[in-house]
Amino acid sequence: MRKEDVDHSLYLVTDSTPAILGDKDICAVVEAALRGGVTCVQYRDKTSDTGALVATARRLHAITQRHDVPLLINDRIDVALAIGCEGVHIGQDDLDLSSARKLLGPDAIIGVTVSNAEETDVACKGGADYLGIGTVFATPTKENTKSIIGVDGLQQILLQIADEPIKTVCIGGINASNASRVMWQSEAPGGKGKALDGVAVVSAIMAAPDPEEASWDLLRLVRSPPAFARAAVTAEQQARSPEDLLALVPEVVRAVDAKKPLSHNMTNLVVQNFAANVALSVGASPIMANYGEEARDLAMLGGALVLNMGTVTPKGLENYLKALRAYNEAGRPVVFDPVGAGATAVRRAATKTILGSGYIDVLKGNQSEILSCIPGGAEVQQRGVDSSAPGNDADRQKLGSAIRELAVRRRNVVVMTGKTDYITAGRAVFTVDNGHAYLGMVTGTGCCLGTTVSAMVAAYPDDKLAAVVAGLLLYSIAAEVAAEREDVKGPGTFVPAFIDELFNLRKATAKGDLGWLERARLGVLP
Ligand code: 3NM
């Protein structure tokens, strides 16, 4: 087989330790995995004596040859030479790439493990055939890994090598629950970065009760986009003008009114009652279910999930992750509100965990929360950028490009709330200048906006940008209308009036009375 023709889609790395292999025969497991569709095999054994290594490698090579799949040896160039297999895989502490190439010749396949920009650069310049990028997620299989880079770190490396003719797989903690997501999420949209060629796994196959079935399942997952990818915001949807989006608002509001979608809130203790009433007013069916085990069933009901981190606890975080997985698997939208994200170390870590554990369709927060989701965002914040200061166009642009980059990286919609609200899916940054000061004087109004947005994306999932814009306009204009009422004397009387006006505007929209939309101040950053 020519090395250019190697398929890296499902790359099996073996492990002979009892914790993973158990009492199974390594050759039987590899044979089963090949029947299941594994496309490349690396024999990795850090403990056996050289004689045993060579003997096992020979048996494995006979098997991989029957399946026309390359066999690579981890680290041991001598073993690869002794059995005449297709190549080797070298880590950063192993023999260097140019020596390995000299020993093995130009036709051998040589892969290199990389975890940062510098290692990547050296491996590409040195003529590696493929990169094993990791460690993506922490894994008990290899505990002494250098760094956990997450999907963000993986994407960074793929952006760096956009133009290199090199193949790539990722490694570390990859299994059936995340393979498809990692393949899709690590690729920067718009052809800016490279897409992974595949995933490398150890335990997901070597420790599986049925390695053939596990391989078959993984290969299918690697080759098919995840459920949530189907409804990502398209380039055409992003190219619309504010007027185009405004024209869709009635349709979105009516869709919620007609469908009464489920708004599943995992939200904080302070706002549960308020959020449930807001959901009802905008036309959704709220459920305030904080127990993650329920999420699988709830995700099947055609609704959307709100993860609101307002009163995060370790148990709460576990529940969020279960629900996130369930909604991602069902292909139903998730709105994440990283409340107080920058405020404490616990919240910073929880935000990172949530963002790294699944796909978030809409990331919504205030300026400091959103900036703390961006690498380097804290510095933007510390430099005192203030989008609400009048006439501060430079700051608006800075914030606009920061959230645009965040949306590109996450392939989602980002909403940054404030005096002006900003919305982007990675291209145009739309702005909403409606609302009322009372919203800032009542607890939970930010959280309830998340609930409102969840109702809109649940009812209108194929156009999440329009859905989010509709949610923001309905919410902030209802606040204006409520605040102007004669019976509203301050923040206390504002709350029931606001709930009424959310209901009234929705009902008016359903009847075709769209007068309220004349107040809309929807724009786009130049
Ligand atoms: N190399 P599992 S992580 C062999 O980061 C190996 O370089 C890694 O095992 C790296 O698929 C790893 O069971 C083990 O998580 C991956």
Residues whose N, C-alpha, C, O or C-beta is under 5 A from the ligand:
A	BS01	3NM	T113 G134 T135 T139 T141 K142 T145 I171 G172 G173 I174 A200 V201 V202 S203 A204
